[in-house]
Structure formats: structure tokens, C-alpha cells
Amino acid sequence: MAVPSARPRARRRPLVAALFSALALAATAVPAGAAPTADRVPVPPHNPYAGPDGTATMHGDTGSSDTTPLAGPGAGNLSSKRVALASACPTVLVGSDGHPVVLCTPIFGQVPTVHLLNPADGSSLTSLPLTKGSLLGGVYAYLDDEDRLVVVDGSRSLLRVAHRKDASGKWRLSVDRSLSLASAVPADDAVTGLSPDWQGRVWFATGNGVVGLADDRTGQVSTLRLPAGERVANSISTAPEGTAVTSTHATYLLTAGADGTPEIAWRQAYDRGQARKPGLLSWGSGSTPTFLGPKTGTDYVAIVDNADTTVRLKVYRTDGGAEICSIPVLQASGGPGSENSPVGAGNSVFVAGTYGYPYPALPDGAGPSVPSSADFAGGLTRVDIRPDGTGCATVWDNTLRSAAVPKLSTATNTLHTVVRDPLIPGTRGTGILDPYRYVQIDPATGRVTRSKQVGIGSLYDTLQMAGTVAPDGAYLQGTVTGVLRITAG
């Protein structure tokens, strides 16, 4: 199966973004209930200051659509290799040169470490430790248009980490550029998410609700504080229209004023429930907001709320923030909660449930869950926005127990993820001997079309982290101990 090639390393300018936008505008909307297909589904336009679409961010692109133009494992027998890094590796990205860049937290010491991997076998070519910060600090890094990892470390510095060979031919990781954010981020706070805008500036949001805009070319940093009590526990998303941020109380679209200061374009509160739930990392939505839509690829913004009994998918118009729909999801599984960003393509949204997932650690300030624990319910729901934008309808709803953030390949019209099966079939409990399976899912029906067991036991726990399709077709999935490399043929 042919795999689209990665973009060349040449710097991509706003003209490229305009071309991507034009292609998106020319795309045809997907009828409700139809399967998304590569020739009909617009996705968020390429950000000229980010790396290749599908591999530049944890959620694929700066719009956090969790789509990829790459195909994934093709025909032939599936095989899996565990690349042991003695670290939890939530951020697996791939540059235009095909080299995976992985941000991991070692089991011992917990000092965030950047690894450059060998594309051929996944082995670590070199590594670079960063300054230690909070549990989620730095997790949501991205690759820029020069394949540099953009991350905020524990010293509250915005870094661009490059990889290149030295005079002896050995790979090295080094900091190309650094900008202190200490004047904008208090010492008791940390950056949770960051993403570039269409002018090359970097938006960021902190756990305690500071939203900022930094330009590491000029040194300018401007901030806005969200209302008291609002925290940001997930990443943020950028589109030509602005930056989407979901706090523990509301979803925002922010834009930059003439002087570069963040401004609120609209705010939509959601039902955050009475407390944090088991399987979620904060008291509120677990969503990184997702841009999607049938015309530009960024017509709408989608999240999942944290209502007590049944959670709802909330879809808003990017222009103005009007609510398109608020529809119950994850009803088949009975698990009212999702820590994952929705997958969005055209008019279709896919929501994976995490209620009851047993995380080994929680961020500071997460608070107790109600109830204190629960079985892992899972669940996967597809919802389609009506073509006229007047509401939404459920297409299918199942009990599949995804243990990772699914990715939708627009090249093959396939959802990819890893599921956590119960040790005893028919039960919903979890344990250290649970088996894990890589699966491919038909987005039209929600049925598994292909699967391969990748391992048994906690060494293979994918911990609701996002997988990434590499240009060579390999599916790279972070685990609590390293990276899984799943291939075919």
C-alpha cells in the first residue's frame, strides 16, 4: 500500500496555508451516516509554522483533529515490537525527515527526556534531559516547520530542540532557541498546552488558567488570566480563526489584539458535574478542543463535558460560538467520562470513553474522584453533525475499550487504536495481566476489521496516550515503559 511521503524540510510559509485552505473549501461535505473518505473529508488547514500534518502534534495537527494523511500498517501479517525506554512516552511525533522525536518521563527520577529514534527499528539514537516540572508540564509539545521540538520545561522556558548530526556523524539533540516565560508563568504554575498560530507565535495555557502568546523571535510575551478557579488540564488548539482553550469550566475561542495581547472572542460554559470522575485527570472536561468542519475543516469546535450521569458531546460554531448540539455519548458502555480529545473529520466526531481507567498517577490538584474507583467502561461513539449545521445525530455507539486516543487515517478511511481487553472475557475489571491489542476500526460501522495482540501486562499499558502513524507505515504508540512499533508485511 502506497504511503504519502513526508513534506521536505524547506520552511513552509503562509502561502502554503492558503493553498491548504483553498483545498479544504473545495472539499465536499460528508452526508450524515456516510463513512469519511480521503477524497471528501476536509481537515484543519496546514499550519505553516508546524511540522507535517498527522505527526506534528500529539493530536496530529494544530487543530487537534486526531487525523492523519498517512496510511498506517498495510497488507500482510501484523507484528509488534516494544522499544524499551524505561519511561512513559506520551508524546510521539515524526518530523519531515522521518525521524521520530519522543518526549518521555523516566520511571526513575521522572526528569523529562527527549529521544530521537531510529526510523528503521525505533531504537534511541540520542537523548536530551530537560528541566523537571509538573506531571503534565511539557507533555503537549509539538514539532515546528524546521522539525524542532517546541516545549516548555520545568524552568518555565520555551525551548526549540533541534536534532542534527555532528562532525563525527553522530546524532545530537540541542536547544536552538530559548525564551523565559517566568515573567508570565508564576513559580507555582506550569504550562500545560501550547500550539503555534499562523504568524509563528506560540500560544500557551497554564494549569492555573493563564493563557499567553509568546514570540521567541522578538521576546514579546503577553497574557490573559481566565476567571478565578478555572484551570486548564489539557492542551490547546489553533486554527486561522483563533485559539481554542477548554478550562475546567468553559470552552473559549481567543484571538490576538493588535498589540499581541490575547482577547476572548467567545466563551461557552459546560456541565462539569459534581466532582472529578475515575478515569479522568481533572474535574471538568477531559478534552483538548477539536477543530473540524465540512467547509474549511475548522467550522466547528467540539468537546465532551463532564455531566454526572451521561456525558455529552458539545459542538460550537467557531464563528461566534453558537452551540450546534449537545448530544449524549458513550451510552452503550455506561461509562460517563472521556479524558480524550474527540476525533473530528468533516461532519463526523468520534468519542472514546475513559471512565474508570486506572491511571498510576494523577496531576497535582486533581482532587478526589466520585466514586473513588470504577471498572473501566470504555466505549466509542460516532456522532455526525447535520449537513445544514442544525444539530447532530448518533451514527453508532459501542463498548470497545480503547486504551489510547484513536487516530483516523484519511488515506485508508481507518481508525487506529490500542484496546485493553479484560483478563477474564465478559468482565470490565482491570489488572496487571490485562492483554493489549492494536486494532483497526471501520468508521462507518464501528466494527474492528483487523487486530493484533501487542502484549500482556502492565509493561504494555498505553495509558490513554495518542498513537502516531509514521511515513513508513509503522504505527507508533507510547506506553508506560517506552514505545510500541506496529508494522505489517
C-alpha positions, 0 to 999 in steps of 0.5 A: 500500500502506497504511503504519502511521503513526508513534506521536505524540510524547506520552511513552509510559509503562509502561502502554503496555508492558503493553498491548504485552505483553498483545498479544504473549501473545495472539499465536499461535505460528508452526508450524515451516516456516510463513512469519511473518505480521503477524497471528501473529508476536509481537515484543519488547514496546514499550519505553516509554522508546524511540522507535517500534518498527522505527526506534528502534534500529539493530536496530529495537527494544530487543530487537534483533529486526531487525523492523519494523511498517512496510511498506517500498517498495510497488507500482510501479517501484523507484528509488534515490537516494544522499544524499551525506554524505561519511561512513559512516552506520551508524546510521539511525533515524526518530523519531515525527515522521518525521524521520530522525536519522543518526549518521555518521563523516566520511571526513575527520577521522572526528569523529562527526556527527549529521544530521537529514534531510529526510523528503521527499528525505533531504537534511541539514537540520542537523548536530551534531559530537560528541566523537571516540572509538573506531571503534565508540564511539557507533555503537549509539545509539538514539532515546528516547520524546521522539525524542532521540538517546541516545549516548555520545561520545568524552568518555565522556558520555551525551548526549540530542540533541534536534532542534527548530526555532528562532525563525527556523524553522530546524532545530537539533540540541542536547544536552538532557541530559548525564551523565559516565560517566568515573567508570565508563568508564576513559580507555582504554575506550569504550562500545560498546552501550547500550539503555534498560530499562523504568524509563528507565535506560540500560544500557551495555557497554564494549569492555573488558567493563564493563557499567553502568546509568546514570540521567541523571535522578538521576546514579546510575551503577553497574557490573559488570566481566565476567571478565578478557579478555572484551570486548564488540564489539557492542551490547546488548539489553533486554527486561522480563526483563533485559539481554542482553550477548554478550562475546567469550566468553559470552552473559549475561542481567543484571538490576538489584539493588535498589540499581541495581547490575547482577547476572548472572542467567545466563551461557552460554559459546560456541565462539569458535574459534581466532582472529578470522575475515575478515569479522568485527570481533572474535574471538568472536561477531559478534552483538548478542543477539536477543530473540524468542519465540512467547509474549511475543516475548522467550522466547528469546535467540539468537546465532551463535558463532564455531566454526572450521569451521561456525558455529552458531546458539545459542538460550537460554531467557531464563528461566534460560538453558537452551540450546534448540539449537545448530544449524549455519548458513550451510552452503550458502555455506561461509562460517563467520562472521556479524558480524550480529545474527540476525533473530528473529520468533516461532519463526523466526531468520534468519542472514546470513553475513559471512565474508570481507567486506572491511571498510576498517577494523577496531576497535582490538584486533581482532587478526589474522584466520585466514586473513588474507583470504577471498572473501566467502561470504555466505549466509542461513539460516532456522532455526525453533525447535520449537513445544514449545521442544525444539530447532530445525530448518533451514527453508532455507539459501542463498548470497545475499550480503547486504551489510547486516543484513536487516530483516523487515517484519511488515506485508508478511511481507518481508525487506529487504536490500542484496546485493553481487553479484560483478563477474564472475557465478559468482565470490565475489571482491570489488572496487571495481566490485562492483554493489549491489542492494536486494532483497526476500526471501520468508521462507518460501522464501528466494527474492528476489521483487523487486530493484533495482540501487542502484549500482556501486562502492565509493561504494555499499558498505553495509558490513554496516550495518542498513537502516531502513524509514521511515513513508513507505515509503522504505527507508533504508540507510547506506553508506560515503559517506552514505545510500541512499533506496529508494522505489517508485511 
